[in-house]
Amino acid sequence: MTSAETIIVINPNSSEKVTEGIDRAVDPLRIPGGPRIECLTLKEGPPGIETQRHVDSVVMPLLELIGELERRADAYVIACFSDPGMHAAREATRKPVFGIMESGILTALTLGQRFGMISILPASVSRHLRAVGAMGLAERCAGDLAIGLGVAELADASRTLGRMIEVGKVLRNDHGANSLVMGCAGMAQYRDELENAVGIPVVEPTQAATAMAIGRVRLGW
């Protein structure tokens, strides 16, 4: 028996490569009888969401897309670590809406007392820490460190993984992180290798958000 439910994962930047990586990341969650998981790209988005201005610019087109998808979606995942438009989307639809930052952090809290975050650029850090503070979780955040690469540069596998391992070990050794959250949906392909290298749990936030969406949809919460 196949589920008729659909979870729509939206990449708010316009990079099809990032969407393809997201699609591969959630593939283990496509299980027989489970909800269909569909990954889409927000065509109006910037190539990468790297500043607050980028975050703000995608909110309205994202809400418009959600309105167009309302008849066939049972839940939405906003696959950008800044959770753009998450609260506005929750007001605009009665369907569950998950932001990957919120979901990734909540998952990390089940894996250790203090979590660390790996960002792409230094400019992202203050934005992420504002969100952590708003969640009331500043004391359980070990830190947020950037690898110094933009979204487009994440395709350079050896450079990206090397920097992520470097930063992950600093968060573990110097900041006391018991788990790590990857701070960009474009990092998805590096989760397994990063976790093996740093020796502590690593949360890929789109997987975390999609897993939560599956539970909500199947249980009818």
Summary of the structure (lengths in Angstrom):
residues: 221
radius of gyration: 16.3
end to end distance: 21.5
largest distance: 49.9
contacts: 790
relative contact order: 0.18
helix: 52%
strand: 16%
